[in-house]
Amino acid sequence: MRTVKEPGSAHGGLSDWYWQRLSAVVLAVLLPLPFFLLVSVYSGGVDQQGLLDLLDHVLSRVLHSVLILALIIHAYIGLKVILEDYVHVLGWRIPLIGTMLVMMSGFGIWWLALIWAWA
């Protein structure tokens, strides 16, 4: 019987599955809110000052922060599993996952800085 050289993505499958589903539920709840806000702005229901008042509220910023964090977690886990399953050369897989993590973390930090900058 052969020994397994590398366990692949099976070593963290339940954790990845759990976080992927949890972030999907958060995205399903929070993602429609910005679209409803855009529709109300374009239909004339909310003017520019009303939009700024809504976006300036602390609850709006917290919900926006939760939304972007859930989006980054969901995208990272999904792309990580794809890379683990389809990039068979370990010398390519690890740098790709690391680069993806750094880029998504940088985007998240930048976006959170934008959200909370006008506090």
C-alpha positions in Angstrom: 0.0 0.0 0.0 1.3 3.5 -0.9 1.7 6.2 1.6 0.2 9.6 1.0 2.9 12.2 0.3 0.5 15.1 0.7 -3.0 15.1 2.1 -4.3 17.8 -0.3 -7.4 19.8 0.7 -8.9 16.9 2.7 -7.1 18.0 5.9 -9.3 21.1 6.4 -12.4 20.2 4.4 -15.0 20.5 7.2 -13.6 23.9 8.3 -13.5 25.2 4.7 -17.1 23.9 4.1 -18.4 25.5 7.3 -16.8 28.9 6.7 -17.9 28.8 3.0 -21.5 28.2 4.0 -21.5 30.7 6.8 -20.1 33.4 4.5 -22.7 32.5 1.8 -25.5 33.0 4.3 -24.1 36.4 5.3 -23.7 37.4 1.7 -27.2 36.3 0.9 -28.6 38.5 3.6 -26.4 41.6 3.2 -25.7 41.7 -0.6 -29.2 42.8 -1.7 -29.0 45.9 0.6 -26.6 47.9 -1.6 -28.7 47.0 -4.7 -31.9 48.3 -3.0 -30.0 51.4 -2.1 -28.9 51.9 -5.7 -32.4 51.4 -7.0 -33.8 53.9 -4.5 -31.1 56.5 -5.6 -31.8 56.0 -9.3 -35.5 56.1 -8.9 -35.3 59.4 -7.0 -36.4 58.1 -3.7 -33.2 59.1 -2.0 -31.3 62.3 -2.9 -27.5 62.7 -2.5 -27.7 64.1 1.0 -30.0 61.3 2.1 -27.6 58.8 0.7 -24.6 60.4 2.5 -26.7 60.3 5.7 -27.4 56.6 5.3 -23.8 55.8 4.5 -22.5 57.9 7.4 -24.5 56.0 10.0 -22.4 53.6 12.2 -24.8 50.7 11.5 -24.3 51.1 7.8 -20.5 51.0 8.2 -20.7 47.9 10.4 -22.9 46.1 7.9 -20.6 47.2 5.1 -17.6 45.9 7.0 -19.3 42.6 7.7 -20.3 42.4 4.0 -16.7 42.9 2.7 -15.2 40.5 5.2 -17.7 37.8 4.3 -17.1 38.4 0.6 -13.3 38.1 1.0 -13.6 34.9 3.2 -16.0 33.4 0.7 -13.8 34.2 -2.4 -10.6 33.1 -0.6 -11.9 29.7 0.4 -13.5 29.1 -3.0 -10.4 30.0 -4.9 -8.1 28.2 -2.5 -10.0 24.9 -2.9 -9.9 25.3 -6.7 -6.2 25.8 -6.6 -5.7 22.9 -4.2 -7.7 20.6 -6.5 -6.4 21.7 -9.9 -2.8 22.9 -9.5 -0.9 19.7 -8.9 2.6 21.2 -8.6 3.2 22.1 -5.0 5.8 24.7 -6.1 3.1 26.6 -7.9 0.2 26.1 -5.6 1.7 27.5 -2.4 2.9 30.8 -4.0 -0.4 31.2 -5.8 -2.4 30.8 -2.6 -0.1 33.1 -0.8 -0.3 35.8 -3.5 -4.1 35.5 -3.5 -4.2 35.8 0.3 -1.9 38.9 0.2 -4.0 40.6 -2.6 -7.3 39.9 -0.9 -6.1 41.0 2.4 -4.7 44.2 0.9 -8.0 44.8 -0.9 -9.9 44.3 2.4 -7.7 46.6 4.4 -8.0 49.3 1.7 -11.8 48.9 1.5 -12.2 49.0 5.3 -10.0 52.1 5.4 -12.3 53.8 2.9 -15.4 52.9 4.8 -14.2 54.1 8.2 -12.1 57.0 6.9 -14.9 59.6 7.0 -15.9 58.7 10.6 
